[in-house]
Amino acid sequence: MKSDRILDCIGFFCPMPIIKTNIELRTMKSGEVLEILADDPGFEKDLPAWCKMTGEMFLGMEKEGSIFKGYVRKK
């Protein structure tokens, strides 16, 4: 998936990947896509739940080894 920015949250654990995602999205324009890299197992469920709560658009999650790649489109 094509993204406008990549946010590296590898090595950070709950709640930091979501906090960093929120901060990064605040600096982006509506419609831009953020790719978030994380190795926290909880991130797989946390990101879609956070998007549902905030109204941001969850586009999907991929897993490569122990790394999750989450995609969010800014509302």
The 8 nearest C-alpha neighbors of each residue, nearest first, counted from 0:
[[1, 2, 70, 34, 59, 58, 32, 61],
 [2, 0, 3, 32, 34, 33, 4, 70],
 [1, 3, 32, 4, 33, 34, 0, 5],
 [2, 4, 32, 31, 33, 1, 5, 34],
 [5, 3, 33, 2, 34, 6, 32, 31],
 [4, 6, 34, 35, 33, 7, 2, 3],
 [5, 7, 35, 34, 36, 8, 4, 33],
 [6, 8, 36, 9, 35, 5, 37, 34],
 [9, 7, 37, 36, 16, 11, 10, 6],
 [10, 8, 37, 38, 11, 7, 36, 39],
 [9, 11, 8, 38, 12, 37, 39, 7],
 [12, 10, 9, 8, 15, 16, 39, 13],
 [11, 13, 39, 15, 14, 16, 10, 38],
 [14, 12, 15, 16, 11, 41, 39, 17],
 [13, 15, 17, 16, 12, 18, 11, 45],
 [14, 16, 18, 13, 17, 12, 11, 19],
 [17, 15, 19, 18, 8, 14, 20, 11],
 [18, 16, 20, 15, 19, 14, 21, 46],
 [17, 19, 15, 21, 20, 16, 14, 22],
 [18, 20, 22, 16, 21, 17, 15, 23],
 [21, 19, 17, 23, 18, 22, 16, 24],
 [20, 22, 18, 24, 19, 23, 17, 25],
 [23, 21, 19, 25, 20, 24, 18, 26],
 [22, 24, 20, 25, 21, 26, 19, 27],
 [23, 25, 27, 21, 26, 22, 20, 73],
 [26, 24, 22, 23, 27, 21, 28, 73],
 [27, 25, 24, 23, 28, 22, 21, 29],
 [28, 26, 24, 25, 31, 29, 23, 73],
 [29, 27, 31, 30, 73, 26, 24, 25],
 [28, 30, 73, 74, 31, 27, 72, 32],
 [29, 31, 73, 72, 74, 28, 32, 27],
 [32, 30, 72, 73, 29, 28, 3, 27],
 [33, 31, 72, 2, 3, 71, 73, 30],
 [32, 34, 4, 71, 2, 70, 5, 3],
 [35, 33, 5, 70, 69, 2, 6, 4],
 [34, 36, 6, 69, 68, 5, 7, 33],
 [37, 35, 68, 7, 8, 67, 9, 6],
 [38, 36, 9, 8, 67, 39, 66, 35],
 [37, 39, 66, 9, 65, 67, 40, 10],
 [38, 40, 12, 41, 42, 37, 11, 13],
 [41, 39, 42, 38, 43, 67, 65, 37],
 [42, 40, 39, 43, 44, 45, 13, 12],
 [43, 41, 45, 44, 40, 39, 46, 37],
 [42, 44, 41, 45, 46, 40, 67, 60],
 [45, 43, 42, 46, 41, 47, 48, 40],
 [44, 46, 42, 48, 43, 47, 49, 41],
 [45, 47, 49, 48, 44, 42, 50, 43],
 [48, 46, 50, 49, 45, 57, 44, 51],
 [49, 47, 51, 45, 46, 50, 52, 44],
 [48, 50, 52, 46, 51, 47, 45, 53],
 [51, 49, 55, 47, 53, 52, 48, 54],
 [50, 52, 48, 54, 49, 53, 47, 55],
 [51, 53, 49, 50, 54, 48, 55, 47],
 [54, 52, 50, 55, 51, 49, 48, 56],
 [53, 55, 51, 50, 52, 56, 74, 49],
 [54, 56, 50, 74, 53, 73, 57, 72],
 [57, 55, 72, 71, 50, 58, 54, 73],
 [58, 56, 71, 47, 59, 50, 70, 55],
 [59, 57, 70, 71, 56, 72, 60, 69],
 [60, 58, 70, 57, 69, 61, 71, 47],
 [59, 61, 69, 68, 70, 67, 62, 43],
 [62, 60, 68, 67, 69, 63, 59, 66],
 [61, 63, 67, 66, 68, 64, 60, 65],
 [64, 62, 66, 65, 67, 61, 68, 38],
 [63, 65, 66, 62, 67, 38, 61, 68],
 [64, 66, 38, 63, 67, 62, 40, 39],
 [67, 65, 38, 63, 64, 37, 62, 68],
 [66, 68, 62, 37, 36, 61, 38, 69],
 [69, 67, 36, 61, 35, 60, 62, 34],
 [68, 70, 60, 35, 34, 59, 67, 61],
 [71, 69, 34, 58, 59, 33, 57, 60],
 [70, 72, 57, 33, 58, 56, 32, 73],
 [73, 71, 32, 56, 31, 30, 74, 33],
 [72, 74, 29, 30, 55, 31, 71, 32],
 [73, 29, 55, 30, 72, 56, 54, 31]]
